[in-house]
Amino acid sequence: MVLFVFGALFLFKKNLWGRNKKFKELMEKNFCLKNEKDLVALFPRSVEDVNFQKEEVIKAAKLNVAKIKNIKPQERTFDNTARALDDAGAICSMGAGPLSILLNVSPDKKILDASVAAINELEAFAVDFFEDKELYEIFKSYVENNSKNEELSAEQKYFLEEKMADFKKSGFDLPEDQFLAVKKLKKEILSLSMEFAVNIASDKSTISVAKEALDGISEDFIKSLKKDDKGLYILGCDYPTMHEIFENCKVEDTRKKFYFIFKNRAYPKNDEILEKILKLREGLAKRLGFKDYASLDIDRNMAQNPLAVNNFLFDLRKKGLAKVEVEKNDFISNLPLGVKLTEDNKIQPWDFDYIKSEYKKKFFNVDEGEIAKYFPMEKTLEAVFDLYQNFLGLKFKILSGEKLWHKDVKIVEVFQKDSGEFRGYILLDLHPRENKYSHACHAGIIPTIKYKNQKGEEIVRPSLAVVIANFPKSTKDQPSLLKHDDVNTFYHELGHAMHFLLGRTELAYFSGTATKHDFVEVPSQMFEKWMWNKDVLKKISSNYITGEPLPDVLIDQKLKLKNYDIGFLVVNRLVLPSLVSLQIYQDRSGATVDKIVSDIYTKLCVGVRFEPKVHMQASFGHLTEYASKYYCYLWSKVFSIDLFDAIEKAGIFDPIVGKKLVDEVLSKGGSVDPNILLENFLGRKPSQEAFMKRLV
């Protein structure tokens, strides 16, 4: 028995040492992944792995920065100073990236908790270590002196300009005591933001209902639900359940109860945390010489300042009011059986999606459940990948990712179609489970870079991206069926992954999705629009029983819905949360977030009653991640439609058009001003015209 224990312990330590040695080798090679073994080695399998990875990231950062500092001033070049600093930051980010994924997806609570602690420590370390005045003075000296003696590319010059702006925006010109105070604030904000995100992901709010309370819900969905010890069906706060209840449940009491638990996720914990974050960010902005945090946050983006954002939002709201009034009158004139308006003729918030869903069925003869039969998940995703690879000149190979954090994970290998060059990996984690991030997102882990080293050799680093979603799982009776919105979501997140993967910049700072924040959603939202093209819908749909594509009659009915509720979408569901995001980061004059949310929704929400007993801000993850910049989705939507219309006219399946998109937009990442990228592709200045046509 003793020999067995010692033998098992030795084997465990040997495996741990082997895995950690592999990770260390990957870090030394700048995370140039060559095969599946490299990929698997990136993701910790134990708490010990997590802590080892964290320590290696810290060691690598110290070593790389020490090399930069030890170069003699007269010997400084772009490669050994500017590029070296970019590489140092990228290596830390890539080393920490897998941990940031695991804190959102790991089914092992110990690994999840260890990853949260490690990321908190690494982010605090990064603030301390990289926000180093000595490093700033070195970089500044190189820019002002040595750089003038080199022939730099346009991207290299832009990097120096942007990086110097970053330094100044981070307070490097402040006196030492104020600079240290800024760093302290940043660490506190990072820690609280992490706690805010974890609280949303780990919220376990549920309600339990009898089967008769699920009238209108499909039998297949009901079968997928777990039961409590009383035999009641458990409804949890994942997005597939949310859509199903709000859109299809005929029982108002069920919709209402679910509305309150869903809209109060992570409350009151996150409400308190958010208030702390707002105060800290306000203090940070003031120390950095900005009027408020929104001014700091939006500075150097496309919009440039909060006033421009505010004007943009209210201008779109004004232009959308006529459309939303038409929609409101249509909806309230055709209320489903049992639905009643408030005394002042408004729709109850838990009824809105149900009214829309029933309206669609009645006037457009569109049954989303029927349409879902044409989108069995496995076949649909294969078809979506097929479209992406043909348009963008790529080749995908889908493998099992069971050696990663969960058996459901899939690995997508990506190659260049013409040359066979390996471009990178995309990992897919697409089903809900306990403690997993409850929405959908894309995360870039290893950015592609391409440049020539001092020997003249071309260096290309393949990328690694992760797409997380929460689509229903298949049952023994039928496959997972995706709603049209689900396929939209996948198209959107995969669009982010394509943008990230197709980066061809020479610096990680600009690679892929590393663009101005209010441009980053443009490519993904553009790809999302493909799901409203008739030819695309024909190509990717396949009835799970017959194999037939969506019939023309269903497609035509669906396309009639394309803009039927765009007024409500823009005026209520995009403008209002964007205003919340903007206004809580400006002068609040002592008002709580609850008060700001209440004022905005009470005064500006059209046709739908505001419910004061819910606290949407507690589960609004973008309020810490995007901060004041939630407007980016609407801002990007305007440009994405301009881009999509141009592609649709030129040839939505034409690989020549796809190559132009890659060459002029996607591959450039953030290395060129977004306005110039759009103008180069469109052959004209970008316009709001295409978007505004949809608001009429």
C-alpha positions as CSV (number, residue, x, y, z in Angstrom):
1,M,0.0,0.0,0.0
2,V,2.8,2.4,0.9
3,L,4.7,1.5,-2.3
4,F,1.5,2.2,-4.3
5,V,1.0,5.6,-2.7
6,F,4.6,6.6,-3.3
7,G,4.4,5.3,-6.8
8,A,1.2,7.2,-7.6
9,L,2.8,10.4,-6.1
10,F,5.9,9.9,-8.2
11,L,3.8,9.5,-11.3
12,F,1.8,12.6,-10.5
13,K,4.9,14.7,-10.0
14,K,6.4,13.3,-13.2
15,N,3.3,14.2,-15.2
16,L,3.1,17.6,-13.6
17,W,6.8,18.2,-14.3
18,G,6.4,17.1,-17.9
19,R,3.4,19.3,-18.5
20,N,5.0,22.3,-16.9
21,K,8.2,21.8,-18.8
22,K,6.2,21.8,-22.0
23,F,4.5,25.1,-21.0
24,K,7.8,26.6,-20.2
25,E,9.2,25.6,-23.6
26,L,6.2,27.2,-25.3
27,M,6.7,30.4,-23.5
28,E,10.4,30.5,-24.5
29,K,9.3,30.0,-28.2
30,N,6.8,32.9,-27.9
31,F,3.9,30.5,-28.0
32,C,4.3,29.4,-31.6
33,L,2.0,26.4,-31.5
34,K,2.9,23.6,-33.8
35,N,0.5,20.8,-32.9
36,E,-2.3,19.6,-30.6
37,K,0.1,18.7,-27.8
38,D,1.3,22.3,-27.7
39,L,-2.3,23.4,-27.5
40,V,-3.2,21.1,-24.6
41,A,-0.1,22.1,-22.7
42,L,-1.4,25.7,-22.5
43,F,-4.3,24.9,-20.3
44,P,-3.7,23.9,-16.6
45,R,-5.1,20.6,-15.4
46,S,-4.6,21.2,-11.7
47,V,-4.3,24.0,-9.1
48,E,-0.5,23.3,-9.1
49,D,-0.5,23.9,-12.9
50,V,-2.3,27.2,-12.5
51,N,0.2,28.5,-9.9
52,F,3.2,27.3,-12.0
53,Q,1.8,29.1,-15.0
54,K,1.3,32.3,-13.1
55,E,4.8,32.2,-11.7
56,E,6.3,31.5,-15.2
57,V,4.4,34.5,-16.6
58,I,5.9,36.7,-13.9
59,K,9.4,35.3,-14.4
60,A,9.2,35.9,-18.2
61,A,8.0,39.5,-17.7
62,K,10.9,40.3,-15.4
63,L,13.5,38.6,-17.7
64,N,12.2,40.4,-20.9
65,V,12.0,43.8,-19.3
66,A,15.5,43.4,-17.7
67,K,16.9,42.7,-21.2
68,I,15.4,46.0,-22.5
69,K,16.7,47.9,-19.6
70,N,20.3,46.5,-20.0
71,I,20.7,47.8,-23.5
72,K,23.1,50.8,-23.8
73,P,21.2,54.0,-24.9
74,Q,23.3,54.4,-28.1
75,E,22.5,50.8,-29.1
76,R,18.7,51.1,-28.9
77,T,16.8,50.1,-32.0
78,F,13.1,49.5,-32.8
79,D,13.7,45.7,-32.6
80,N,15.5,45.6,-29.2
81,T,13.4,48.3,-27.6
82,A,10.0,49.0,-29.1
83,R,9.3,45.5,-30.5
84,A,10.9,43.9,-27.4
85,L,8.4,45.8,-25.2
86,D,5.5,44.7,-27.5
87,D,6.8,41.1,-27.2
88,A,7.2,41.3,-23.4
89,G,3.6,42.4,-23.0
90,A,2.3,39.9,-25.4
91,I,4.1,37.0,-23.8
92,C,2.5,37.9,-20.4
93,S,-0.9,38.2,-22.0
94,M,-0.6,34.9,-23.8
95,G,0.6,33.1,-20.7
96,A,-2.2,34.5,-18.7
97,G,-4.9,34.0,-21.4
98,P,-5.6,30.3,-20.7
99,L,-6.2,31.1,-17.0
100,S,-8.7,33.8,-18.0
101,I,-10.5,31.2,-20.1
102,L,-10.6,28.7,-17.3
103,L,-12.1,31.1,-14.8
104,N,-15.1,31.3,-17.2
105,V,-15.4,27.7,-18.3
106,S,-13.7,25.2,-16.0
107,P,-16.0,22.6,-14.5
108,D,-13.5,22.1,-11.7
109,K,-14.3,24.6,-9.0
110,K,-10.8,24.4,-7.5
111,I,-9.2,25.2,-10.9
112,L,-11.7,28.0,-11.5
113,D,-11.1,29.6,-8.1
114,A,-7.3,29.2,-8.5
115,S,-7.5,30.9,-12.0
116,V,-9.5,33.8,-10.5
117,A,-6.8,34.3,-7.8
118,A,-4.0,33.9,-10.4
119,I,-5.5,36.4,-12.8
120,N,-6.1,38.9,-10.0
121,E,-2.5,38.6,-9.0
122,L,-1.2,38.8,-12.6
123,E,-3.2,41.9,-13.4
124,A,-2.0,43.6,-10.2
125,F,1.6,42.5,-11.1
126,A,1.2,43.9,-14.7
127,V,0.1,47.3,-13.3
128,D,3.1,47.4,-11.0
129,F,5.6,46.0,-13.4
130,F,4.8,47.4,-16.8
131,E,3.7,50.8,-15.6
132,D,7.3,51.5,-14.8
133,K,8.7,55.0,-15.1
134,E,12.2,53.8,-16.0
135,L,10.7,51.7,-18.9
136,Y,8.8,54.8,-20.0
137,E,11.9,57.0,-20.0
138,I,13.8,54.4,-22.0
139,F,11.0,54.2,-24.6
140,K,10.6,58.0,-24.7
141,S,14.3,58.5,-25.2
142,Y,14.3,55.9,-28.0
143,V,11.4,57.7,-29.7
144,E,12.9,61.2,-29.4
145,N,16.4,60.2,-30.4
146,N,17.3,56.8,-31.9
147,S,14.1,56.3,-33.9
148,K,15.0,59.2,-36.1
149,N,18.0,57.3,-37.4
150,E,16.0,54.3,-38.6
151,E,13.8,53.8,-41.6
152,L,10.6,52.7,-39.9
153,S,7.5,51.3,-41.6
154,A,4.2,53.1,-41.3
155,E,3.0,50.5,-38.7
156,Q,6.2,51.0,-36.6
157,K,5.8,54.8,-36.6
158,Y,2.1,54.4,-35.7
159,F,3.1,52.1,-32.8
160,L,5.5,54.7,-31.4
161,E,2.8,57.3,-31.6
162,E,0.1,55.2,-30.0
163,K,2.3,53.8,-27.3
164,M,3.5,57.2,-26.3
165,A,-0.1,58.3,-26.0
166,D,-0.8,55.3,-23.9
167,F,2.0,56.2,-21.5
168,K,0.8,59.7,-21.1
169,K,-2.8,58.6,-20.7
170,S,-1.6,56.3,-17.9
171,G,-0.1,59.1,-16.0
172,F,3.6,58.6,-16.6
173,D,4.1,62.4,-16.7
174,L,2.7,62.8,-13.2
175,P,4.8,63.3,-10.1
176,E,5.9,60.1,-8.5
177,D,3.4,60.2,-5.6
178,Q,0.5,60.8,-7.9
179,F,1.7,58.1,-10.3
180,L,1.8,55.6,-7.5
181,A,-1.7,56.6,-6.5
182,V,-2.9,55.9,-10.0
183,K,-1.3,52.5,-10.0
184,K,-3.0,51.7,-6.7
185,L,-6.4,52.7,-8.1
186,K,-5.9,50.6,-11.2
187,K,-5.1,47.4,-9.1
188,E,-8.2,48.0,-7.0
189,I,-10.4,48.4,-10.1
190,L,-9.0,45.3,-11.7
191,S,-9.7,43.2,-8.6
192,L,-13.3,44.5,-8.3
193,S,-14.0,44.0,-12.0
194,M,-12.9,40.4,-11.8
195,E,-15.2,39.9,-8.8
196,F,-18.0,41.5,-10.7
197,A,-17.6,39.1,-13.6
198,V,-17.3,36.0,-11.5
199,N,-20.5,36.9,-9.6
200,I,-22.4,37.0,-12.8
201,A,-21.0,33.7,-14.1
202,S,-21.5,31.9,-10.8
203,D,-25.1,33.1,-10.2
204,K,-27.3,30.1,-9.5
205,S,-30.7,31.8,-9.3
206,T,-33.6,29.5,-10.3
207,I,-37.3,29.1,-10.0
208,S,-39.2,25.8,-10.0
209,V,-42.5,25.4,-11.7
210,A,-45.0,22.7,-12.5
211,K,-45.5,21.5,-16.0
212,E,-48.7,23.4,-16.5
213,A,-46.8,26.6,-15.8
214,L,-44.8,25.9,-19.0
215,D,-47.7,26.0,-21.4
216,G,-46.4,27.0,-24.8
217,I,-42.9,25.6,-24.2
218,S,-41.9,22.7,-26.5
219,E,-41.9,19.2,-25.1
220,D,-38.3,18.7,-26.2
221,F,-37.2,21.7,-24.2
222,I,-39.2,20.6,-21.1
223,K,-37.6,17.2,-21.3
224,S,-34.1,18.8,-21.2
225,L,-34.9,20.5,-17.9
226,K,-33.9,19.1,-14.5
227,K,-36.4,18.5,-11.7
228,D,-36.2,19.4,-8.0
229,D,-37.0,17.0,-5.2
230,K,-40.7,17.9,-5.5
231,G,-40.8,17.0,-9.2
232,L,-41.0,20.6,-10.3
233,Y,-39.1,21.8,-13.4
234,I,-36.1,24.0,-12.6
235,L,-35.5,27.1,-14.7
236,G,-32.0,28.5,-14.4
237,C,-30.6,31.8,-15.7
238,D,-28.9,30.6,-18.9
239,Y,-29.7,32.3,-22.2
240,P,-31.4,29.4,-24.0
241,T,-33.9,29.2,-21.0
242,M,-34.4,32.9,-21.0
243,H,-35.3,33.0,-24.7
244,E,-37.6,30.0,-24.4
245,I,-39.5,31.4,-21.4
246,F,-39.8,35.0,-22.6
247,E,-40.7,34.2,-26.1
248,N,-42.9,31.1,-25.8
249,C,-44.3,30.6,-22.3
250,K,-48.1,31.5,-22.3
251,V,-48.2,31.7,-18.5
252,E,-47.7,35.3,-17.4
253,D,-46.8,34.3,-13.8
254,T,-43.9,32.1,-15.1
255,R,-42.6,34.9,-17.4
256,K,-42.9,37.4,-14.5
257,K,-41.1,35.3,-11.9
258,F,-38.4,34.4,-14.3
259,Y,-38.0,38.0,-15.4
260,F,-37.3,39.0,-11.8
261,I,-34.6,36.4,-11.1
262,F,-33.0,36.9,-14.5
263,K,-32.8,40.7,-14.3
264,N,-31.6,40.5,-10.7
265,R,-28.7,38.2,-11.3
266,A,-25.7,38.9,-9.0
267,Y,-27.7,41.5,-7.1
268,P,-27.1,43.0,-4.5
269,K,-23.4,41.9,-4.5
270,N,-22.6,43.5,-7.9
271,D,-24.5,46.6,-7.2
272,E,-22.2,47.4,-4.3
273,I,-19.1,46.4,-6.3
274,L,-20.1,48.6,-9.2
275,E,-20.6,51.6,-7.0
276,K,-17.0,51.1,-5.7
277,I,-15.7,50.8,-9.2
278,L,-17.4,54.0,-10.3
279,K,-15.9,56.0,-7.4
280,L,-12.4,54.5,-8.1
281,R,-12.6,55.2,-11.8
282,E,-13.8,58.8,-11.2
283,G,-10.8,59.3,-8.9
284,L,-8.5,57.8,-11.5
285,A,-9.8,60.1,-14.3
286,K,-9.4,63.2,-12.1
287,R,-5.8,62.3,-11.3
288,L,-5.0,61.8,-15.0
289,G,-6.4,65.2,-15.8
290,F,-9.8,64.3,-17.3
291,K,-13.1,65.7,-16.4
292,D,-14.6,62.3,-15.7
293,Y,-14.0,58.6,-16.5
294,A,-16.0,58.7,-19.7
295,S,-13.8,61.4,-21.1
296,L,-10.7,59.3,-20.3
297,D,-12.3,56.1,-21.6
298,I,-13.5,57.4,-24.9
299,D,-10.4,59.5,-25.6
300,R,-8.5,58.4,-28.8
301,N,-11.4,56.2,-30.0
302,M,-13.3,56.9,-33.2
303,A,-15.9,58.9,-31.2
304,Q,-13.2,60.8,-29.3
305,N,-15.3,62.3,-26.5
306,P,-18.6,61.7,-24.5
307,L,-20.4,64.6,-26.1
308,A,-20.0,63.0,-29.6
309,V,-21.3,59.7,-28.2
310,N,-24.2,61.4,-26.5
311,N,-25.1,63.3,-29.7
312,F,-24.8,60.1,-31.7
313,L,-27.2,58.2,-29.4
314,F,-29.8,60.9,-29.2
315,D,-29.7,61.5,-32.9
316,L,-30.3,57.8,-33.6
317,R,-33.1,57.8,-31.0
318,K,-34.7,60.8,-32.7
319,K,-34.5,59.1,-36.1
320,G,-35.9,55.9,-34.7
321,L,-38.9,57.3,-32.8
322,A,-41.3,57.3,-35.7
323,K,-40.5,53.6,-36.5
324,V,-40.9,52.6,-32.9
325,E,-44.3,54.3,-32.6
326,V,-45.5,52.3,-35.6
327,E,-44.2,49.1,-34.0
328,K,-45.7,49.9,-30.6
329,N,-49.1,50.5,-32.1
330,D,-48.9,47.3,-34.1
331,F,-48.0,45.3,-31.0
332,I,-50.6,46.7,-28.6
333,S,-53.3,46.4,-31.2
334,N,-52.7,42.6,-31.4
335,L,-52.1,41.5,-27.9
336,P,-51.9,37.7,-27.3
337,L,-54.7,36.1,-25.2
338,G,-54.2,36.9,-21.5
339,V,-51.8,39.8,-21.9
340,K,-52.8,43.1,-20.5
341,L,-51.3,46.6,-20.7
342,T,-50.6,48.8,-17.7
343,E,-53.1,51.6,-16.8
344,D,-51.0,54.1,-18.9
345,N,-51.1,51.8,-21.9
346,K,-47.6,50.4,-21.6
347,I,-46.3,46.8,-22.1
348,Q,-45.1,45.0,-19.0
349,P,-41.4,44.2,-19.4
350,W,-41.8,40.4,-19.0
351,D,-44.5,40.5,-21.7
352,F,-42.6,42.3,-24.5
353,D,-40.7,39.4,-26.0
354,Y,-43.8,37.2,-25.8
355,I,-45.9,39.8,-27.6
356,K,-43.3,40.1,-30.3
357,S,-43.0,36.3,-30.7
358,E,-46.8,35.9,-31.0
359,Y,-47.0,38.9,-33.4
360,K,-44.5,37.2,-35.6
361,K,-46.4,34.0,-35.7
362,K,-49.7,35.8,-36.4
363,F,-48.7,38.2,-39.1
364,F,-45.6,36.7,-40.6
365,N,-46.6,33.1,-40.0
366,V,-43.1,32.7,-38.5
367,D,-42.7,30.0,-35.9
368,E,-39.2,30.2,-34.5
369,G,-39.6,26.7,-33.2
370,E,-40.4,25.4,-36.7
371,I,-37.4,27.3,-38.2
372,A,-35.1,25.8,-35.5
373,K,-35.9,22.4,-37.0
374,Y,-33.8,23.5,-40.0
375,F,-30.8,24.3,-37.8
376,P,-29.5,21.2,-36.1
377,M,-26.4,22.4,-34.4
378,E,-23.7,20.0,-35.8
379,K,-24.8,20.4,-39.4
380,T,-25.4,24.1,-39.1
381,L,-22.0,24.8,-37.7
382,E,-20.4,22.8,-40.4
383,A,-22.2,24.8,-43.0
384,V,-21.3,28.1,-41.3
385,F,-17.6,27.1,-41.3
386,D,-17.9,26.1,-44.9
387,L,-19.1,29.6,-45.9
388,Y,-16.4,31.3,-43.8
389,Q,-13.6,29.2,-45.3
390,N,-14.8,29.6,-48.9
391,F,-15.2,33.3,-48.7
392,L,-12.0,34.0,-46.7
393,G,-9.8,31.4,-48.5
394,L,-9.4,29.1,-45.5
395,K,-9.7,25.4,-44.7
396,F,-11.0,24.1,-41.4
397,K,-10.5,20.8,-39.7
398,I,-12.7,20.0,-36.6
399,L,-11.3,17.7,-33.9
400,S,-12.3,16.6,-30.5
401,G,-11.0,18.7,-27.6
402,E,-11.7,16.2,-24.9
403,K,-8.1,16.5,-23.6
404,L,-8.9,20.1,-22.8
405,W,-11.1,21.3,-19.9
406,H,-14.3,19.5,-20.9
407,K,-15.4,16.7,-23.2
408,D,-17.7,19.1,-25.1
409,V,-14.9,21.3,-26.3
410,K,-14.0,21.1,-30.1
411,I,-10.7,22.1,-31.7
412,V,-10.8,23.8,-35.1
413,E,-7.5,23.8,-37.0
414,V,-7.3,26.6,-39.6
415,F,-5.2,26.5,-42.7
416,Q,-4.7,28.8,-45.7
417,K,-6.6,27.1,-48.5
418,D,-4.1,27.9,-51.4
419,S,-0.8,27.4,-49.6
420,G,-1.8,25.0,-46.8
421,E,-0.1,27.3,-44.3
422,F,-1.3,26.7,-40.7
423,R,-3.0,29.8,-39.4
424,G,-4.0,28.8,-35.9
425,Y,-6.7,27.2,-33.7
426,I,-10.2,28.1,-32.7
427,L,-11.6,26.3,-29.6
428,L,-15.4,25.9,-29.3
429,D,-17.2,25.5,-25.9
430,L,-20.8,25.8,-26.9
431,H,-23.1,24.2,-24.2
432,P,-24.3,25.5,-20.8
433,R,-23.1,24.0,-17.5
434,E,-22.8,25.0,-13.9
435,N,-20.4,27.9,-13.2
436,K,-19.8,28.5,-16.9
437,Y,-20.0,32.0,-18.4
438,S,-23.7,32.3,-19.2
439,H,-23.7,34.4,-22.4
440,A,-21.7,34.2,-25.6
441,C,-18.3,35.7,-26.3
442,H,-15.0,35.4,-28.2
443,A,-11.6,35.6,-26.5
444,G,-8.3,36.0,-28.3
445,I,-5.4,34.2,-26.6
446,I,-2.5,34.1,-29.0
447,P,-2.4,36.9,-31.7
448,T,-0.9,36.3,-35.1
449,I,2.2,38.4,-35.9
450,K,4.2,38.4,-39.1
451,Y,7.5,40.2,-39.5
452,K,11.2,39.7,-40.5
453,N,13.7,39.3,-37.8
454,Q,17.3,40.7,-37.8
455,K,18.4,37.7,-39.9
456,G,15.8,38.6,-42.5
457,E,13.8,35.4,-41.7
458,E,10.0,35.7,-41.8
459,I,8.4,35.0,-38.5
460,V,4.8,34.0,-38.4
461,R,3.0,33.0,-35.2
462,P,-0.3,31.2,-35.6
463,S,-3.2,32.4,-33.4
464,L,-5.4,30.8,-30.8
465,A,-9.0,32.0,-30.2
466,V,-11.8,30.7,-28.1
467,V,-15.6,31.0,-28.8
468,I,-17.9,30.4,-25.8
469,A,-21.6,30.0,-26.2
470,N,-24.6,28.3,-24.4
471,F,-26.5,26.5,-27.0
472,P,-28.9,23.6,-26.0
473,K,-27.4,20.1,-26.0
474,S,-28.7,17.2,-28.0
475,T,-30.9,14.7,-26.3
476,K,-31.3,11.0,-27.0
477,D,-34.4,11.8,-29.0
478,Q,-33.2,14.6,-31.2
479,P,-30.2,16.8,-32.0
480,S,-29.6,20.3,-30.6
481,L,-31.8,22.7,-32.6
482,L,-30.6,26.3,-32.9
483,K,-32.9,29.2,-33.2
484,H,-32.2,31.8,-35.9
485,D,-30.9,34.1,-33.1
486,D,-28.5,31.4,-32.0
487,V,-27.0,31.0,-35.4
488,N,-26.8,34.8,-35.6
489,T,-24.8,34.7,-32.3
490,F,-22.5,32.0,-33.6
491,Y,-21.9,33.9,-36.8
492,H,-21.1,37.0,-34.7
493,E,-18.6,35.4,-32.4
494,L,-17.0,33.4,-35.1
495,G,-16.6,36.7,-37.0
496,H,-14.6,38.0,-34.0
497,A,-12.5,34.8,-34.2
498,M,-11.8,35.3,-37.9
499,H,-10.8,39.0,-37.4
500,F,-8.4,37.8,-34.6
501,L,-7.0,34.9,-36.6
502,L,-6.5,36.8,-39.9
503,G,-4.4,39.5,-38.3
504,R,-1.2,40.0,-40.3
505,T,0.5,42.9,-38.4
506,E,4.0,42.8,-37.3
507,L,3.2,43.9,-33.7
508,A,0.8,42.1,-31.2
509,Y,-0.3,45.6,-30.1
510,F,-2.2,45.9,-33.4
511,S,-3.0,42.3,-34.2
512,G,-6.5,41.2,-35.2
513,T,-9.2,42.6,-32.9
514,A,-6.7,45.0,-31.2
515,T,-8.4,48.0,-32.8
516,K,-10.0,51.1,-31.6
517,H,-12.7,49.9,-29.2
518,D,-15.6,51.4,-31.1
519,F,-14.5,49.6,-34.3
520,V,-13.9,46.1,-32.9
521,E,-17.5,45.0,-33.4
522,V,-17.7,46.1,-37.0
523,P,-16.4,42.9,-38.7
524,S,-18.3,40.6,-36.3
525,Q,-21.6,42.5,-36.8
526,M,-21.0,42.6,-40.5
527,F,-20.7,38.8,-40.6
528,E,-23.8,38.5,-38.5
529,K,-25.8,40.2,-41.3
530,W,-25.1,37.2,-43.5
531,M,-27.9,35.4,-41.6
532,W,-30.4,37.7,-43.3
533,N,-29.3,36.8,-46.8
534,K,-31.6,34.4,-48.6
535,D,-28.9,32.5,-50.4
536,V,-26.9,32.1,-47.1
537,L,-30.0,30.8,-45.3
538,K,-30.5,28.2,-48.1
539,K,-26.9,27.0,-47.9
540,I,-26.7,26.5,-44.1
541,S,-30.1,25.2,-43.3
542,S,-31.0,21.5,-43.2
543,N,-34.1,20.0,-41.6
544,Y,-33.0,17.5,-39.0
545,I,-35.4,14.9,-40.2
546,T,-35.6,15.4,-44.0
547,G,-32.3,17.2,-44.7
548,E,-34.2,19.7,-46.8
549,P,-33.1,23.4,-46.7
550,L,-35.4,26.1,-45.4
551,P,-38.3,26.5,-47.9
552,D,-38.6,29.7,-49.8
553,V,-41.9,30.5,-48.0
554,L,-40.3,30.4,-44.5
555,I,-37.2,32.4,-45.7
556,D,-39.4,35.1,-47.3
557,Q,-41.5,35.3,-44.1
558,K,-38.4,35.5,-42.0
559,L,-36.8,38.2,-44.2
560,K,-40.0,40.3,-43.9
561,L,-39.1,40.4,-40.1
562,K,-35.6,41.8,-40.8
563,N,-36.5,45.3,-39.7
564,Y,-40.0,44.9,-38.3
565,D,-38.8,45.8,-34.7
566,I,-35.6,47.7,-35.5
567,G,-37.2,50.8,-33.9
568,F,-37.5,49.0,-30.5
569,L,-34.1,47.5,-31.0
570,V,-32.4,50.8,-31.5
571,V,-34.4,53.1,-29.3
572,N,-34.9,50.8,-26.3
573,R,-32.4,48.0,-26.4
574,L,-29.3,49.7,-27.7
575,V,-29.6,53.4,-27.0
576,L,-30.8,53.1,-23.4
577,P,-28.1,50.7,-22.0
578,S,-25.6,52.8,-24.0
579,L,-26.8,55.9,-22.1
580,V,-26.6,54.1,-18.8
581,S,-23.0,53.0,-19.6
582,L,-22.1,56.6,-20.6
583,Q,-23.9,58.5,-17.8
584,I,-22.8,56.4,-14.8
585,Y,-19.2,57.3,-15.8
586,Q,-19.9,61.0,-15.9
587,D,-20.7,63.5,-13.2
588,R,-23.5,61.7,-11.3
589,S,-24.0,64.5,-8.7
590,G,-24.4,61.9,-6.0
591,A,-27.0,59.8,-7.8
592,T,-26.9,56.0,-7.4
593,V,-26.7,53.7,-10.4
594,D,-30.3,52.6,-9.6
595,K,-31.4,56.3,-9.9
596,I,-29.6,56.8,-13.2
597,V,-31.1,53.6,-14.7
598,S,-34.6,54.5,-13.4
599,D,-34.4,58.1,-14.8
600,I,-33.2,56.9,-18.2
601,Y,-35.7,54.1,-18.6
602,T,-38.6,56.0,-17.1
603,K,-38.1,59.0,-19.3
604,L,-36.8,57.5,-22.5
605,C,-38.1,53.9,-22.8
606,V,-40.9,53.9,-25.4
607,G,-44.0,51.7,-24.9
608,V,-42.6,49.4,-22.2
609,R,-43.0,50.0,-18.5
610,F,-39.8,50.3,-16.4
611,E,-39.7,47.9,-13.4
612,P,-38.0,49.5,-10.5
613,K,-37.6,46.3,-8.5
614,V,-35.0,44.8,-10.9
615,H,-31.4,45.9,-11.1
616,M,-30.1,45.2,-14.6
617,Q,-26.8,46.8,-13.8
618,A,-25.7,44.0,-11.5
619,S,-25.5,41.5,-14.4
620,F,-24.5,44.0,-17.1
621,G,-21.0,42.8,-17.5
622,H,-20.1,45.4,-20.1
623,L,-20.3,48.1,-17.4
624,T,-16.9,47.0,-16.1
625,E,-15.5,45.5,-19.2
626,Y,-16.6,48.2,-21.8
627,A,-17.1,50.8,-19.0
628,S,-18.6,53.9,-20.7
629,K,-18.2,52.4,-24.2
630,Y,-21.3,50.2,-24.6
631,Y,-22.2,52.6,-27.4
632,C,-19.6,50.7,-29.4
633,Y,-22.2,48.1,-30.4
634,L,-24.5,50.7,-32.0
635,W,-21.7,52.8,-33.4
636,S,-20.2,49.6,-35.0
637,K,-23.6,48.5,-36.2
638,V,-23.9,51.6,-38.4
639,F,-20.5,50.9,-40.1
640,S,-21.0,47.2,-40.2
641,I,-24.2,47.6,-42.3
642,D,-22.4,49.9,-44.7
643,L,-19.7,47.3,-45.1
644,F,-22.1,44.4,-45.5
645,D,-24.2,46.2,-48.1
646,A,-21.1,46.8,-50.2
647,I,-20.1,43.1,-49.9
648,E,-23.6,41.9,-50.7
649,K,-23.6,44.0,-53.9
650,A,-20.1,42.9,-54.9
651,G,-20.7,39.2,-54.2
652,I,-21.4,37.6,-50.9
653,F,-19.9,34.2,-51.9
654,D,-17.1,35.7,-54.1
655,P,-13.6,34.7,-52.7
656,I,-12.1,37.7,-54.5
657,V,-14.4,40.0,-52.4
658,G,-13.4,38.0,-49.4
659,K,-9.7,38.4,-50.2
660,K,-10.1,42.1,-50.5
661,L,-11.9,42.2,-47.1
662,V,-9.0,40.3,-45.6
663,D,-6.3,42.4,-47.2
664,E,-7.9,45.8,-46.7
665,V,-9.6,45.4,-43.3
666,L,-9.2,42.1,-41.3
667,S,-5.5,41.6,-41.7
668,K,-4.7,45.2,-40.7
669,G,-6.1,44.9,-37.2
670,G,-5.5,48.2,-35.4
671,S,-2.4,49.2,-37.4
672,V,-4.4,51.7,-39.5
673,D,-7.1,54.2,-38.5
674,P,-10.5,52.5,-38.8
675,N,-11.9,55.3,-41.0
676,I,-9.1,54.7,-43.5
677,L,-9.6,50.9,-43.5
678,L,-13.3,51.4,-44.3
679,E,-12.6,54.0,-47.0
680,N,-9.9,51.8,-48.6
681,F,-12.4,48.9,-48.9
682,L,-15.5,50.8,-49.8
683,G,-13.7,53.2,-52.2
684,R,-15.5,56.1,-50.5
685,K,-16.0,57.5,-47.0
686,P,-18.1,55.4,-44.7
687,S,-21.8,56.5,-44.4
688,Q,-24.8,56.1,-42.2
689,E,-27.1,55.9,-45.2
690,A,-27.5,52.1,-45.3
691,F,-28.3,51.9,-41.6
692,M,-30.8,54.8,-41.8
693,K,-32.8,53.0,-44.6
694,R,-33.6,50.3,-42.1
695,L,-35.0,52.8,-39.6
696,V,-37.6,54.1,-42.0
